[in-house]
């Protein structure tokens, strides 16, 4: 995810997707360095000052009011899911508090995974890491069981394991959904170290992941 504020990153992404003609603005003179609306154009459409909008994109103001968010959503022509995502990103993240995991519940779920054999089953955490699996579940994805336990992550498998494209006949669709799911996780917990590490790793090792991450698709 880098050092960019999630709210600013989302605004930049959606601003880059809208041309001036789409919102009734003249294209103007001169060549645009980047596609999409200029900051000043979007600020004018949303009824906010350019300076204030720049602060939002740069992460220097991360708690705009709901009225500002609704105005930006309208100017950016966001759909319902994107509006919800925008409001979620603007909420102040709660401090991360270290708490003991609910071992009783986890133990029960681990027992359930084994109890339903021979049906394959596995449990995932928020970022797609396998936290429990029965032998049949391990065999669903060729080669995954050979990875160290700490690296057994479904999303990492999709983008990093050579067998993934054969395992998933609809690989492109699965890949898009994986990245969109991570975007949802990032909105809910933008300071998650596990998420940051996974996104950083896959962005550096997979050009396809990096391109999908920049696309900023959300799950509908």
C-alpha positions as CSV (number, residue, x, y, z in Angstrom):
1,X,0.0,0.0,0.0
2,X,3.0,2.3,0.3
3,X,2.9,5.5,2.4
4,X,-0.1,7.0,0.7
5,X,-3.3,7.6,2.7
6,X,-6.0,5.2,1.7
7,X,-8.6,8.0,1.4
8,X,-6.3,10.1,-0.9
9,X,-5.4,7.0,-3.0
10,X,-9.0,6.2,-3.6
11,X,-9.9,9.8,-4.6
12,X,-6.9,10.0,-7.0
13,X,-7.9,6.7,-8.5
14,X,-11.5,7.6,-9.2
15,X,-10.6,11.2,-10.3
16,X,-8.4,9.6,-12.9
17,X,-11.2,7.7,-14.4
18,X,-13.5,10.6,-15.3
19,X,-12.8,12.8,-18.3
20,X,-14.0,16.5,-18.3
21,X,-16.5,15.8,-21.1
22,X,-18.3,13.2,-18.9
23,X,-19.2,15.9,-16.3
24,X,-19.9,18.7,-18.8
25,X,-16.6,20.5,-18.6
26,X,-14.7,21.7,-21.6
27,X,-11.5,19.8,-22.4
28,X,-9.6,23.0,-22.3
29,X,-6.4,23.8,-24.1
30,X,-3.0,22.1,-23.8
31,X,-2.2,18.5,-23.2
32,X,-3.2,16.9,-19.9
33,X,-0.3,15.3,-18.2
34,X,-2.6,12.6,-16.5
35,X,-5.9,11.2,-17.6
36,X,-9.1,12.3,-15.7
37,X,-10.2,15.4,-14.0
38,X,-7.7,17.9,-12.6
39,X,-7.9,18.6,-8.8
40,X,-9.3,22.0,-9.4
41,X,-12.0,20.7,-11.6
42,X,-13.1,18.1,-9.1
43,X,-13.0,20.6,-6.3
44,X,-15.2,23.0,-8.2
45,X,-17.7,20.2,-9.0
46,X,-17.9,19.2,-5.3
47,X,-18.1,22.8,-4.1
48,X,-14.9,22.6,-1.9
49,X,-11.7,24.7,-2.1
50,X,-8.8,23.4,-4.2
51,X,-6.6,23.7,-1.1
52,X,-8.9,21.6,1.0
53,X,-9.2,18.9,-1.7
54,X,-5.4,18.8,-2.1
55,X,-5.1,18.2,1.6
56,X,-7.5,15.3,1.3
57,X,-5.6,13.7,-1.5
58,X,-2.3,14.2,0.3
59,X,-3.5,12.6,3.5
60,X,-3.2,15.9,5.5
61,X,-6.9,15.9,6.2
62,X,-8.4,12.4,6.8
63,X,-11.7,13.2,8.5
64,X,-14.0,15.2,6.2
65,X,-17.6,15.6,7.0
66,X,-20.3,13.5,5.5
67,X,-21.6,16.4,3.4
68,X,-18.2,16.8,1.8
69,X,-18.0,13.1,1.2
70,X,-21.4,13.0,-0.4
71,X,-20.4,16.0,-2.6
72,X,-17.2,14.2,-3.7
73,X,-19.1,11.0,-4.4
74,X,-21.6,12.9,-6.6
75,X,-18.8,14.7,-8.5
76,X,-17.0,11.4,-9.0
77,X,-20.2,9.6,-10.0
78,X,-19.6,6.8,-7.5
79,X,-22.0,3.9,-7.3
80,X,-23.5,2.7,-4.0
81,X,-20.6,0.4,-3.1
82,X,-18.0,3.0,-3.8
83,X,-19.9,5.6,-1.7
84,X,-19.9,3.2,1.2
85,X,-16.2,2.6,0.7
86,X,-15.5,6.3,0.6
87,X,-17.2,7.0,3.9
88,X,-15.5,4.0,5.5
89,X,-12.1,5.3,4.4
90,X,-12.8,8.6,6.0
91,X,-13.6,7.2,9.4
92,X,-10.8,7.6,11.9
93,X,-9.2,4.2,12.4
94,X,-9.5,2.8,15.9
95,X,-6.3,2.2,17.8
96,X,-5.1,-1.4,17.4
97,X,-5.4,-3.2,20.7
98,X,-3.6,-6.4,21.3
99,X,-6.1,-8.9,22.6
100,X,-5.8,-12.6,23.2
101,X,-7.4,-14.7,20.4
102,X,-10.6,-16.5,21.2
103,X,-8.9,-19.9,21.5
104,X,-12.1,-21.7,22.5
105,X,-13.9,-20.7,19.3
106,X,-10.8,-21.4,17.2
107,X,-10.4,-24.8,18.7
108,X,-14.0,-25.6,17.9
109,X,-13.7,-24.5,14.3
110,X,-10.5,-26.5,13.9
111,X,-12.3,-29.5,15.2
112,X,-15.2,-28.9,12.7
113,X,-12.7,-28.7,9.8
114,X,-11.5,-32.2,10.7
115,X,-14.9,-33.5,11.6
116,X,-16.4,-33.0,8.1
117,X,-13.8,-35.2,6.4
118,X,-13.7,-36.5,3.7
119,X,-15.1,-33.2,2.5
120,X,-12.3,-30.7,1.9
121,X,-12.3,-27.6,4.2
122,X,-10.0,-24.8,5.3
123,X,-10.2,-21.6,7.4
124,X,-8.9,-18.3,6.2
125,X,-8.0,-15.1,8.1
126,X,-8.9,-11.7,6.8
127,X,-6.0,-11.5,4.4
128,X,-6.5,-15.1,3.0
129,X,-3.9,-16.9,5.1
130,X,-4.9,-20.5,5.8
131,X,-5.2,-20.9,9.6
132,X,-6.5,-24.4,9.6
133,X,-7.2,-27.1,7.0
134,X,-7.9,-30.8,6.7
135,X,-5.8,-33.0,4.4
136,X,-8.5,-32.9,1.7
137,X,-8.5,-29.1,1.9
138,X,-4.7,-29.0,1.6
139,X,-5.0,-31.0,-1.6
140,X,-7.4,-28.7,-3.3
141,X,-4.6,-26.4,-4.5
142,X,-1.7,-28.3,-6.0
143,X,1.6,-27.5,-4.4
144,X,0.2,-25.2,-1.6
145,X,0.9,-27.8,1.1
146,X,4.6,-27.7,0.2
147,X,4.9,-24.1,1.3
148,X,5.9,-23.2,4.9
149,X,2.8,-22.8,7.1
150,X,3.3,-19.1,7.5
151,X,3.2,-18.5,3.7
152,X,0.1,-20.6,2.9
153,X,-2.1,-17.8,1.7
154,X,-4.7,-18.2,-1.0
155,X,-4.1,-14.8,-2.6
156,X,-0.3,-15.4,-2.6
157,X,-1.0,-18.8,-4.2
158,X,-3.1,-17.3,-6.9
159,X,-0.4,-14.8,-8.0
160,X,2.8,-16.6,-7.1
161,X,2.3,-20.4,-7.6
162,X,2.8,-21.7,-11.2
163,X,0.0,-24.3,-10.8
164,X,-2.6,-21.7,-9.8
165,X,-3.7,-21.0,-13.4
166,X,-4.4,-24.6,-14.0
167,X,-6.2,-25.1,-10.6
168,X,-8.4,-22.1,-11.3
169,X,-9.9,-22.3,-14.8
170,X,-11.3,-18.8,-14.3
171,X,-8.0,-17.5,-13.0
172,X,-8.5,-13.9,-14.2
173,X,-11.8,-13.6,-12.4
174,X,-10.4,-15.2,-9.3
175,X,-7.4,-12.8,-9.3
176,X,-9.6,-9.8,-9.6
177,X,-11.8,-10.9,-6.8
178,X,-8.8,-11.6,-4.6
179,X,-7.5,-8.1,-5.0
180,X,-10.9,-6.5,-4.6
181,X,-11.3,-8.4,-1.4
182,X,-8.0,-7.1,-0.1
183,X,-9.2,-3.6,-0.9
184,X,-12.2,-4.2,1.3
185,X,-9.9,-5.4,4.1
186,X,-7.7,-2.3,3.7
187,X,-10.7,-0.1,4.1
188,X,-11.7,-1.8,7.4
189,X,-8.2,-2.0,8.8
190,X,-5.8,0.2,6.9
191,X,-3.0,-0.2,9.4
192,X,-3.0,-4.0,9.3
193,X,0.7,-5.1,9.2
194,X,-0.2,-8.4,7.6
195,X,-2.1,-6.7,4.8
196,X,0.7,-4.2,4.2
197,X,3.3,-7.0,4.0
198,X,1.2,-9.1,1.6
199,X,0.4,-6.1,-0.7
200,X,4.0,-5.0,-0.7
201,X,5.3,-8.5,-1.5
202,X,2.9,-9.2,-4.3
203,X,3.2,-5.7,-5.8
204,X,6.9,-6.3,-6.1
205,X,6.8,-9.8,-7.4
206,X,3.6,-9.9,-9.6
207,X,3.0,-7.3,-12.3
208,X,-0.6,-8.6,-12.6
209,X,-1.2,-8.0,-8.9
210,X,0.3,-4.6,-9.1
211,X,-1.9,-3.6,-12.0
212,X,-5.1,-4.9,-10.3
213,X,-4.2,-3.1,-7.1
214,X,-3.8,0.2,-8.9
215,X,-7.2,-0.4,-10.6
216,X,-8.8,-0.2,-7.2
217,X,-11.8,-2.4,-8.0
218,X,-14.2,-3.0,-5.1
219,X,-16.4,-6.1,-4.4
220,X,-20.0,-5.3,-5.2
